[in-house]
Amino acid sequence: MSQGANSAVPGVVPTAPEPAVPAEAAASVQATPPRRPRLGLQLTAIWVIVGLLLAGLAVAGVALYRALYSPAAFVERYVGMLADGRAADALLVPGVAIDTAQLEDAGLPTSASDALLRHDALAPISDIEIVSETSEGEITEVVVSYSAGSFPAKSTFAVESNGFIGVLPSWRFAKSPLAVIDLTVRGSMRFEVNGFELDKRQVSPDGVEAAPLDAVPLLVFSPGLYGVAVDTSISETPGVNVLADAPQAYVPVDLQAEPTDEFVGVVQRKVEEFLTNCTTEQVLLPTGCPFGYYVQNRIDEPPTWTITRQPAVQVAPDGADWKIPPTDAVAHIEVDIRSLFDGKVSHVSEDVPFTVEGVIKVLQDGTASISVGGETSP
């Protein structure tokens, strides 16, 4: 068998020959530049974007730290709790609670009552703003401004590290922000602070044995505005506002209550009743009464008394109690007098000026005991 050039070889599939590439086209393919410079630009853009993202994250982290985890944020949260009336939560803030040893070291009364460390005794706080944050050693001082009621004020707090919670810093007050109001109320055992009613015997370390004029030390939050007033049926006062704006401050307050119109009216009626009762005694010198009539002769018939001018009673503070200052009044006597010399009878009809004064004791149950005295005017 002849084996020509076009003969098929068993098991082999013939393939078509590749077309020849023109010389110009080959030269053009070989002349195409490499693409590496474009890749470098892309990598550079990626690194720039990554850098910007990292910078943004850093800025966001700093902002987050200042807003949530810095000493300033710690103080702002505490003041915000007081503004929201969250007294119980504020007491749990690290460094707020204070013990007797700390009170003693600060020169504060160790018997100070915590009765005002509650929601009902807090006044409004608003416009809270951090003014500055300054670190020196391990202590950071944070200055915060705010409005306590209608009073603009600033307070400075000392903050120190309280370790970490995971990777986040924790803080505590280096000096407790609590303060002490040392309160003396004259004229009442009962008083109120920001509308919260108290009795001295509830908060005094002496309990029911508390003396009416003893000062009562009371723990309060700083910052805080505390309006102290008396409003009872016996006594009242427009009150006084006390701003606690410094940690562990000692603020003495002396408040004098004044008698209410109702109380003065009651005393007036009691005095009039007392004097009217004196007139029922048909004697020249009624027993225990502030008026009388002196004669050297003998009365022919029992005298008759009347009160022609009742005293205009005033009530004034007298230490822990009250008093009735000397007040003028007039009684009138009708009596027949027989002369010891000649036995003649003469009729006497005469006004008898006298003064009334008294002492008013406030009893444990809040009622008053009135003792009236006085003397006949010369």
Contacts in CASP RR format, 6 or more apart in sequence:
PFRMAT RR
TARGET T0000
AUTHOR 0000-0000-0000
METHOD contacts of the structure
MODEL  1
MSQGANSAVPGVVPTAPEPAVPAEAAASVQATPPRRPRLGLQLTAIWVIV
GLLLAGLAVAGVALYRALYSPAAFVERYVGMLADGRAADALLVPGVAIDT
AQLEDAGLPTSASDALLRHDALAPISDIEIVSETSEGEITEVVVSYSAGS
FPAKSTFAVESNGFIGVLPSWRFAKSPLAVIDLTVRGSMRFEVNGFELDK
RQVSPDGVEAAPLDAVPLLVFSPGLYGVAVDTSISETPGVNVLADAPQAY
VPVDLQAEPTDEFVGVVQRKVEEFLTNCTTEQVLLPTGCPFGYYVQNRID
EPPTWTITRQPAVQVAPDGADWKIPPTDAVAHIEVDIRSLFDGKVSHVSE
DVPFTVEGVIKVLQDGTASISVGGETSP
8 14 0 8 1.000
66 72 0 8 1.000
66 73 0 8 1.000
67 73 0 8 1.000
69 168 0 8 1.000
69 169 0 8 1.000
70 133 0 8 1.000
71 133 0 8 1.000
71 135 0 8 1.000
71 140 0 8 1.000
71 142 0 8 1.000
71 159 0 8 1.000
71 171 0 8 1.000
72 130 0 8 1.000
72 133 0 8 1.000
72 142 0 8 1.000
74 142 0 8 1.000
74 159 0 8 1.000
74 171 0 8 1.000
75 130 0 8 1.000
75 142 0 8 1.000
75 144 0 8 1.000
75 157 0 8 1.000
75 159 0 8 1.000
76 128 0 8 1.000
76 130 0 8 1.000
76 144 0 8 1.000
77 93 0 8 1.000
78 90 0 8 1.000
78 93 0 8 1.000
78 96 0 8 1.000
78 157 0 8 1.000
78 173 0 8 1.000
78 177 0 8 1.000
79 125 0 8 1.000
79 128 0 8 1.000
79 144 0 8 1.000
79 146 0 8 1.000
79 223 0 8 1.000
80 86 0 8 1.000
80 125 0 8 1.000
80 128 0 8 1.000
81 87 0 8 1.000
81 89 0 8 1.000
81 90 0 8 1.000
81 93 0 8 1.000
82 90 0 8 1.000
82 122 0 8 1.000
82 125 0 8 1.000
82 221 0 8 1.000
82 223 0 8 1.000
82 224 0 8 1.000
83 124 0 8 1.000
83 125 0 8 1.000
83 126 0 8 1.000
83 128 0 8 1.000
83 146 0 8 1.000
85 119 0 8 1.000
85 122 0 8 1.000
86 119 0 8 1.000
87 117 0 8 1.000
87 118 0 8 1.000
87 119 0 8 1.000
87 121 0 8 1.000
87 122 0 8 1.000
87 221 0 8 1.000
88 118 0 8 1.000
88 119 0 8 1.000
90 96 0 8 1.000
90 221 0 8 1.000
91 97 0 8 1.000
91 117 0 8 1.000
93 172 0 8 1.000
93 173 0 8 1.000
94 162 0 8 1.000
94 170 0 8 1.000
94 171 0 8 1.000
94 172 0 8 1.000
94 173 0 8 1.000
95 172 0 8 1.000
95 173 0 8 1.000
95 174 0 8 1.000
95 176 0 8 1.000
96 173 0 8 1.000
96 176 0 8 1.000
96 177 0 8 1.000
96 178 0 8 1.000
97 176 0 8 1.000
98 176 0 8 1.000
98 178 0 8 1.000
98 219 0 8 1.000
98 248 0 8 1.000
100 110 0 8 1.000
102 176 0 8 1.000
103 109 0 8 1.000
103 110 0 8 1.000
103 112 0 8 1.000
103 180 0 8 1.000
104 110 0 8 1.000
106 248 0 8 1.000
107 250 0 8 1.000
108 180 0 8 1.000
108 217 0 8 1.000
108 248 0 8 1.000
108 250 0 8 1.000
109 180 0 8 1.000
109 182 0 8 1.000
109 217 0 8 1.000
111 205 0 8 1.000
111 217 0 8 1.000
112 180 0 8 1.000
112 217 0 8 1.000
112 218 0 8 1.000
112 219 0 8 1.000
113 203 0 8 1.000
113 204 0 8 1.000
113 216 0 8 1.000
113 217 0 8 1.000
113 218 0 8 1.000
113 219 0 8 1.000
114 219 0 8 1.000
115 121 0 8 1.000
115 198 0 8 1.000
115 202 0 8 1.000
115 203 0 8 1.000
115 218 0 8 1.000
116 181 0 8 1.000
116 193 0 8 1.000
116 196 0 8 1.000
116 218 0 8 1.000
116 219 0 8 1.000
116 220 0 8 1.000
116 226 0 8 1.000
117 178 0 8 1.000
117 219 0 8 1.000
117 220 0 8 1.000
117 221 0 8 1.000
118 196 0 8 1.000
120 194 0 8 1.000
120 195 0 8 1.000
120 196 0 8 1.000
121 193 0 8 1.000
121 194 0 8 1.000
121 195 0 8 1.000
121 196 0 8 1.000
121 220 0 8 1.000
121 226 0 8 1.000
122 194 0 8 1.000
122 221 0 8 1.000
122 224 0 8 1.000
123 148 0 8 1.000
123 149 0 8 1.000
123 194 0 8 1.000
123 224 0 8 1.000
123 225 0 8 1.000
123 226 0 8 1.000
123 227 0 8 1.000
124 148 0 8 1.000
124 149 0 8 1.000
125 146 0 8 1.000
125 147 0 8 1.000
125 148 0 8 1.000
125 149 0 8 1.000
125 223 0 8 1.000
125 224 0 8 1.000
125 225 0 8 1.000
126 146 0 8 1.000
126 147 0 8 1.000
126 149 0 8 1.000
127 145 0 8 1.000
127 146 0 8 1.000
127 147 0 8 1.000
127 152 0 8 1.000
128 144 0 8 1.000
128 145 0 8 1.000
128 146 0 8 1.000
129 144 0 8 1.000
129 145 0 8 1.000
129 146 0 8 1.000
130 142 0 8 1.000
130 143 0 8 1.000
130 144 0 8 1.000
131 143 0 8 1.000
131 144 0 8 1.000
131 145 0 8 1.000
131 154 0 8 1.000
132 141 0 8 1.000
132 142 0 8 1.000
132 143 0 8 1.000
133 140 0 8 1.000
133 141 0 8 1.000
133 142 0 8 1.000
133 143 0 8 1.000
134 140 0 8 1.000
134 141 0 8 1.000
135 141 0 8 1.000
138 160 0 8 1.000
138 161 0 8 1.000
139 158 0 8 1.000
139 159 0 8 1.000
139 160 0 8 1.000
139 174 0 8 1.000
140 158 0 8 1.000
140 159 0 8 1.000
140 160 0 8 1.000
141 156 0 8 1.000
141 157 0 8 1.000
141 158 0 8 1.000
141 159 0 8 1.000
142 156 0 8 1.000
142 157 0 8 1.000
142 159 0 8 1.000
143 154 0 8 1.000
143 155 0 8 1.000
143 156 0 8 1.000
144 154 0 8 1.000
144 155 0 8 1.000
144 157 0 8 1.000
144 223 0 8 1.000
145 152 0 8 1.000
145 153 0 8 1.000
145 154 0 8 1.000
146 152 0 8 1.000
146 153 0 8 1.000
146 154 0 8 1.000
146 155 0 8 1.000
146 223 0 8 1.000
147 153 0 8 1.000
148 223 0 8 1.000
148 224 0 8 1.000
148 225 0 8 1.000
148 243 0 8 1.000
148 245 0 8 1.000
149 225 0 8 1.000
151 225 0 8 1.000
151 241 0 8 1.000
151 243 0 8 1.000
153 223 0 8 1.000
153 243 0 8 1.000
153 245 0 8 1.000
154 245 0 8 1.000
155 177 0 8 1.000
155 222 0 8 1.000
155 223 0 8 1.000
155 245 0 8 1.000
155 246 0 8 1.000
155 247 0 8 1.000
156 246 0 8 1.000
157 173 0 8 1.000
157 175 0 8 1.000
157 177 0 8 1.000
157 247 0 8 1.000
158 173 0 8 1.000
158 174 0 8 1.000
158 175 0 8 1.000
158 247 0 8 1.000
159 171 0 8 1.000
159 172 0 8 1.000
159 173 0 8 1.000
159 174 0 8 1.000
160 171 0 8 1.000
160 172 0 8 1.000
160 173 0 8 1.000
160 174 0 8 1.000
161 169 0 8 1.000
161 170 0 8 1.000
161 171 0 8 1.000
161 172 0 8 1.000
162 170 0 8 1.000
162 171 0 8 1.000
162 172 0 8 1.000
163 169 0 8 1.000
163 170 0 8 1.000
164 170 0 8 1.000
173 247 0 8 1.000
175 247 0 8 1.000
175 248 0 8 1.000
176 247 0 8 1.000
176 248 0 8 1.000
177 221 0 8 1.000
177 222 0 8 1.000
177 247 0 8 1.000
177 248 0 8 1.000
178 219 0 8 1.000
178 220 0 8 1.000
178 221 0 8 1.000
178 222 0 8 1.000
178 247 0 8 1.000
178 248 0 8 1.000
179 219 0 8 1.000
179 220 0 8 1.000
179 221 0 8 1.000
179 222 0 8 1.000
179 244 0 8 1.000
179 246 0 8 1.000
179 247 0 8 1.000
179 248 0 8 1.000
179 249 0 8 1.000
179 250 0 8 1.000
179 251 0 8 1.000
180 217 0 8 1.000
180 218 0 8 1.000
180 219 0 8 1.000
180 220 0 8 1.000
180 248 0 8 1.000
180 249 0 8 1.000
180 250 0 8 1.000
180 251 0 8 1.000
181 217 0 8 1.000
181 218 0 8 1.000
181 220 0 8 1.000
181 226 0 8 1.000
181 228 0 8 1.000
181 242 0 8 1.000
181 244 0 8 1.000
181 251 0 8 1.000
181 253 0 8 1.000
182 215 0 8 1.000
182 216 0 8 1.000
182 217 0 8 1.000
182 218 0 8 1.000
182 250 0 8 1.000
182 251 0 8 1.000
182 252 0 8 1.000
182 253 0 8 1.000
183 191 0 8 1.000
183 215 0 8 1.000
183 216 0 8 1.000
183 217 0 8 1.000
183 218 0 8 1.000
183 228 0 8 1.000
183 253 0 8 1.000
183 255 0 8 1.000
184 213 0 8 1.000
184 214 0 8 1.000
184 215 0 8 1.000
184 216 0 8 1.000
184 252 0 8 1.000
184 253 0 8 1.000
184 254 0 8 1.000
184 255 0 8 1.000
185 191 0 8 1.000
185 200 0 8 1.000
185 216 0 8 1.000
185 228 0 8 1.000
185 230 0 8 1.000
185 255 0 8 1.000
185 257 0 8 1.000
186 212 0 8 1.000
186 213 0 8 1.000
186 254 0 8 1.000
186 255 0 8 1.000
186 256 0 8 1.000
186 257 0 8 1.000
186 317 0 8 1.000
186 319 0 8 1.000
186 320 0 8 1.000
187 212 0 8 1.000
187 230 0 8 1.000
187 235 0 8 1.000
187 256 0 8 1.000
187 257 0 8 1.000
187 317 0 8 1.000
187 319 0 8 1.000
187 320 0 8 1.000
187 321 0 8 1.000
187 322 0 8 1.000
187 362 0 8 1.000
188 230 0 8 1.000
188 232 0 8 1.000
188 234 0 8 1.000
188 235 0 8 1.000
188 257 0 8 1.000
188 362 0 8 1.000
189 199 0 8 1.000
189 200 0 8 1.000
189 201 0 8 1.000
189 210 0 8 1.000
189 212 0 8 1.000
189 362 0 8 1.000
189 366 0 8 1.000
190 197 0 8 1.000
190 198 0 8 1.000
190 199 0 8 1.000
190 200 0 8 1.000
190 230 0 8 1.000
190 232 0 8 1.000
190 366 0 8 1.000
191 197 0 8 1.000
191 198 0 8 1.000
191 200 0 8 1.000
191 228 0 8 1.000
191 229 0 8 1.000
191 230 0 8 1.000
191 255 0 8 1.000
192 198 0 8 1.000
192 228 0 8 1.000
192 229 0 8 1.000
192 230 0 8 1.000
192 231 0 8 1.000
193 218 0 8 1.000
193 226 0 8 1.000
193 227 0 8 1.000
193 228 0 8 1.000
194 225 0 8 1.000
194 226 0 8 1.000
194 227 0 8 1.000
195 227 0 8 1.000
195 229 0 8 1.000
200 210 0 8 1.000
200 212 0 8 1.000
200 214 0 8 1.000
200 216 0 8 1.000
201 207 0 8 1.000
201 208 0 8 1.000
201 210 0 8 1.000
203 216 0 8 1.000
203 218 0 8 1.000
204 210 0 8 1.000
204 214 0 8 1.000
204 216 0 8 1.000
206 214 0 8 1.000
208 364 0 8 1.000
210 216 0 8 1.000
211 320 0 8 1.000
212 319 0 8 1.000
212 320 0 8 1.000
212 321 0 8 1.000
212 362 0 8 1.000
213 319 0 8 1.000
213 320 0 8 1.000
215 252 0 8 1.000
220 226 0 8 1.000
220 244 0 8 1.000
221 244 0 8 1.000
222 244 0 8 1.000
222 245 0 8 1.000
222 246 0 8 1.000
222 247 0 8 1.000
222 249 0 8 1.000
223 243 0 8 1.000
223 244 0 8 1.000
223 245 0 8 1.000
224 243 0 8 1.000
224 244 0 8 1.000
224 245 0 8 1.000
225 241 0 8 1.000
225 242 0 8 1.000
225 243 0 8 1.000
225 244 0 8 1.000
226 241 0 8 1.000
226 242 0 8 1.000
226 243 0 8 1.000
226 244 0 8 1.000
227 239 0 8 1.000
227 240 0 8 1.000
227 241 0 8 1.000
227 242 0 8 1.000
228 239 0 8 1.000
228 240 0 8 1.000
228 241 0 8 1.000
228 242 0 8 1.000
228 253 0 8 1.000
228 255 0 8 1.000
229 236 0 8 1.000
229 237 0 8 1.000
229 238 0 8 1.000
229 239 0 8 1.000
229 240 0 8 1.000
229 255 0 8 1.000
230 236 0 8 1.000
230 237 0 8 1.000
230 239 0 8 1.000
230 255 0 8 1.000
230 257 0 8 1.000
231 237 0 8 1.000
232 260 0 8 1.000
232 366 0 8 1.000
233 260 0 8 1.000
233 262 0 8 1.000
233 263 0 8 1.000
234 259 0 8 1.000
234 260 0 8 1.000
234 263 0 8 1.000
234 362 0 8 1.000
234 366 0 8 1.000
234 368 0 8 1.000
235 257 0 8 1.000
235 258 0 8 1.000
235 259 0 8 1.000
235 260 0 8 1.000
235 263 0 8 1.000
236 257 0 8 1.000
236 258 0 8 1.000
236 260 0 8 1.000
237 255 0 8 1.000
237 256 0 8 1.000
237 257 0 8 1.000
237 258 0 8 1.000
239 255 0 8 1.000
240 253 0 8 1.000
240 255 0 8 1.000
242 251 0 8 1.000
242 253 0 8 1.000
244 251 0 8 1.000
256 317 0 8 1.000
257 317 0 8 1.000
258 317 0 8 1.000
259 267 0 8 1.000
259 315 0 8 1.000
259 316 0 8 1.000
259 317 0 8 1.000
259 322 0 8 1.000
263 315 0 8 1.000
263 368 0 8 1.000
264 313 0 8 1.000
264 314 0 8 1.000
264 315 0 8 1.000
265 313 0 8 1.000
266 368 0 8 1.000
267 313 0 8 1.000
267 315 0 8 1.000
267 324 0 8 1.000
267 360 0 8 1.000
267 368 0 8 1.000
267 370 0 8 1.000
268 312 0 8 1.000
268 313 0 8 1.000
270 370 0 8 1.000
270 372 0 8 1.000
271 310 0 8 1.000
271 311 0 8 1.000
271 313 0 8 1.000
271 324 0 8 1.000
271 356 0 8 1.000
271 370 0 8 1.000
271 372 0 8 1.000
272 307 0 8 1.000
272 310 0 8 1.000
274 372 0 8 1.000
275 289 0 8 1.000
275 290 0 8 1.000
275 307 0 8 1.000
275 310 0 8 1.000
275 311 0 8 1.000
275 329 0 8 1.000
275 331 0 8 1.000
275 356 0 8 1.000
275 372 0 8 1.000
276 307 0 8 1.000
278 286 0 8 1.000
278 288 0 8 1.000
278 289 0 8 1.000
278 290 0 8 1.000
278 291 0 8 1.000
278 305 0 8 1.000
279 286 0 8 1.000
279 305 0 8 1.000
279 306 0 8 1.000
279 307 0 8 1.000
279 331 0 8 1.000
280 305 0 8 1.000
281 287 0 8 1.000
281 289 0 8 1.000
281 305 0 8 1.000
282 302 0 8 1.000
282 303 0 8 1.000
282 304 0 8 1.000
282 305 0 8 1.000
283 302 0 8 1.000
283 303 0 8 1.000
284 292 0 8 1.000
284 293 0 8 1.000
284 294 0 8 1.000
284 295 0 8 1.000
284 299 0 8 1.000
284 303 0 8 1.000
284 333 0 8 1.000
284 335 0 8 1.000
285 292 0 8 1.000
285 293 0 8 1.000
285 294 0 8 1.000
286 292 0 8 1.000
286 305 0 8 1.000
288 373 0 8 1.000
290 329 0 8 1.000
290 354 0 8 1.000
290 355 0 8 1.000
290 356 0 8 1.000
290 357 0 8 1.000
290 372 0 8 1.000
290 373 0 8 1.000
290 374 0 8 1.000
290 375 0 8 1.000
290 376 0 8 1.000
291 305 0 8 1.000
291 329 0 8 1.000
291 331 0 8 1.000
291 352 0 8 1.000
291 354 0 8 1.000
291 376 0 8 1.000
292 331 0 8 1.000
292 333 0 8 1.000
292 352 0 8 1.000
292 354 0 8 1.000
292 376 0 8 1.000
293 303 0 8 1.000
293 333 0 8 1.000
293 335 0 8 1.000
293 348 0 8 1.000
293 350 0 8 1.000
293 352 0 8 1.000
293 376 0 8 1.000
295 337 0 8 1.000
296 340 0 8 1.000
297 337 0 8 1.000
297 338 0 8 1.000
297 339 0 8 1.000
297 340 0 8 1.000
298 337 0 8 1.000
298 338 0 8 1.000
298 340 0 8 1.000
299 335 0 8 1.000
299 336 0 8 1.000
299 337 0 8 1.000
299 338 0 8 1.000
300 336 0 8 1.000
300 337 0 8 1.000
300 338 0 8 1.000
300 345 0 8 1.000
301 335 0 8 1.000
301 336 0 8 1.000
302 335 0 8 1.000
303 333 0 8 1.000
303 334 0 8 1.000
303 335 0 8 1.000
304 333 0 8 1.000
304 334 0 8 1.000
304 335 0 8 1.000
305 331 0 8 1.000
305 332 0 8 1.000
305 333 0 8 1.000
306 331 0 8 1.000
306 332 0 8 1.000
307 329 0 8 1.000
307 330 0 8 1.000
307 331 0 8 1.000
307 332 0 8 1.000
308 330 0 8 1.000
308 331 0 8 1.000
308 332 0 8 1.000
308 351 0 8 1.000
309 328 0 8 1.000
309 329 0 8 1.000
309 330 0 8 1.000
310 329 0 8 1.000
311 327 0 8 1.000
311 328 0 8 1.000
311 329 0 8 1.000
311 355 0 8 1.000
311 356 0 8 1.000
312 327 0 8 1.000
313 324 0 8 1.000
313 327 0 8 1.000
313 356 0 8 1.000
314 324 0 8 1.000
314 325 0 8 1.000
314 327 0 8 1.000
315 322 0 8 1.000
315 323 0 8 1.000
315 324 0 8 1.000
315 360 0 8 1.000
316 322 0 8 1.000
316 323 0 8 1.000
316 324 0 8 1.000
316 325 0 8 1.000
317 323 0 8 1.000
318 359 0 8 1.000
318 360 0 8 1.000
320 362 0 8 1.000
321 359 0 8 1.000
321 360 0 8 1.000
321 361 0 8 1.000
321 362 0 8 1.000
322 359 0 8 1.000
322 360 0 8 1.000
322 362 0 8 1.000
322 368 0 8 1.000
323 357 0 8 1.000
323 358 0 8 1.000
323 359 0 8 1.000
323 360 0 8 1.000
324 356 0 8 1.000
324 357 0 8 1.000
324 358 0 8 1.000
324 359 0 8 1.000
324 360 0 8 1.000
324 370 0 8 1.000
324 372 0 8 1.000
325 357 0 8 1.000
326 355 0 8 1.000
326 356 0 8 1.000
326 357 0 8 1.000
326 374 0 8 1.000
327 355 0 8 1.000
327 356 0 8 1.000
327 357 0 8 1.000
328 353 0 8 1.000
328 354 0 8 1.000
328 355 0 8 1.000
328 356 0 8 1.000
328 377 0 8 1.000
329 353 0 8 1.000
329 354 0 8 1.000
329 355 0 8 1.000
329 356 0 8 1.000
330 351 0 8 1.000
330 352 0 8 1.000
330 353 0 8 1.000
330 354 0 8 1.000
331 351 0 8 1.000
331 352 0 8 1.000
331 354 0 8 1.000
332 349 0 8 1.000
332 350 0 8 1.000
332 351 0 8 1.000
332 352 0 8 1.000
333 348 0 8 1.000
333 349 0 8 1.000
333 350 0 8 1.000
333 352 0 8 1.000
334 347 0 8 1.000
334 348 0 8 1.000
334 349 0 8 1.000
335 347 0 8 1.000
335 348 0 8 1.000
336 345 0 8 1.000
336 346 0 8 1.000
336 347 0 8 1.000
336 348 0 8 1.000
337 345 0 8 1.000
337 346 0 8 1.000
337 347 0 8 1.000
337 348 0 8 1.000
338 344 0 8 1.000
338 345 0 8 1.000
339 345 0 8 1.000
339 346 0 8 1.000
352 376 0 8 1.000
353 376 0 8 1.000
353 377 0 8 1.000
354 374 0 8 1.000
354 375 0 8 1.000
354 376 0 8 1.000
354 377 0 8 1.000
355 374 0 8 1.000
355 375 0 8 1.000
355 377 0 8 1.000
356 372 0 8 1.000
356 373 0 8 1.000
356 374 0 8 1.000
357 372 0 8 1.000
357 373 0 8 1.000
357 374 0 8 1.000
358 370 0 8 1.000
358 371 0 8 1.000
358 372 0 8 1.000
358 373 0 8 1.000
358 374 0 8 1.000
359 370 0 8 1.000
359 371 0 8 1.000
360 368 0 8 1.000
360 369 0 8 1.000
360 370 0 8 1.000
360 371 0 8 1.000
361 368 0 8 1.000
361 369 0 8 1.000
361 371 0 8 1.000
362 368 0 8 1.000
363 369 0 8 1.000
END
